[in-house]
Amino acid sequence: MEDSPIVREEGNIHRLYCPCFYGFSGGLAKLTDSIGAFFNHRFQIFRFPNDLSYTREQYLRRMMSTSYALTEGGEERSSWLDALEKLFDRFETEGRVTVPNETVVYLGKC
């Protein structure tokens, strides 16, 4: 889903302001080899569409609850939140944004 415009731009904002942002899902997509080793390379991956719809308040609260979110009182936090609000404004329809998303399940035996 990272190829959608809103997700791509959101990632750019996080990369610019959030030093602890290593990619969506904490960079989990790049850990396939480690996941394979955990399951002794016998596992399946299942993907399910799971788009997320937010009001402005929900969207901003979601961003502030991420593991890489800037802490309150931090120097760059207001700039980061301003950039996210502008992103919301560009993509909102009838007061909501929809962020393409999928749920990924790794199924195997240890």
ChimeraX attribute file (.defattr): number of C-alpha atoms within 10 A of each C-alpha:
attribute: neighborCount
match mode: 1-to-1
recipient: residues
	/A:1	14
	/A:2	15
	/A:3	9
	/A:4	12
	/A:5	13
	/A:6	19
	/A:7	17
	/A:8	12
	/A:9	16
	/A:10	20
	/A:11	17
	/A:12	13
	/A:13	18
	/A:14	22
	/A:15	15
	/A:16	12
	/A:17	18
	/A:18	18
	/A:19	11
	/A:20	13
	/A:21	20
	/A:22	14
	/A:23	16
	/A:24	14
	/A:25	11
	/A:26	14
	/A:27	10
	/A:28	12
	/A:29	12
	/A:30	11
	/A:31	11
	/A:32	12
	/A:33	11
	/A:34	12
	/A:35	17
	/A:36	15
	/A:37	13
	/A:38	14
	/A:39	16
	/A:40	12
	/A:41	15
	/A:42	13
	/A:43	17
	/A:44	11
	/A:45	9
	/A:46	11
	/A:47	10
	/A:48	10
	/A:49	11
	/A:50	12
	/A:51	12
	/A:52	12
	/A:53	15
	/A:54	17
	/A:55	16
	/A:56	17
	/A:57	11
	/A:58	13
	/A:59	19
	/A:60	16
	/A:61	12
	/A:62	12
	/A:63	18
	/A:64	16
	/A:65	11
	/A:66	12
	/A:67	11
	/A:68	18
	/A:69	19
	/A:70	23
	/A:71	12
	/A:72	10
	/A:73	8
	/A:74	8
	/A:75	10
	/A:76	14
	/A:77	17
	/A:78	13
	/A:79	12
	/A:80	18
	/A:81	18
	/A:82	12
	/A:83	17
	/A:84	20
	/A:85	15
	/A:86	11
	/A:87	17
	/A:88	22
	/A:89	14
	/A:90	11
	/A:91	14
	/A:92	16
	/A:93	11
	/A:94	6
	/A:95	11
	/A:96	17
	/A:97	21
	/A:98	16
	/A:99	20
	/A:100	17
	/A:101	16
	/A:102	14
	/A:103	10
	/A:104	13
	/A:105	12
	/A:106	14
	/A:107	12
	/A:108	15
	/A:109	10
	/A:110	10
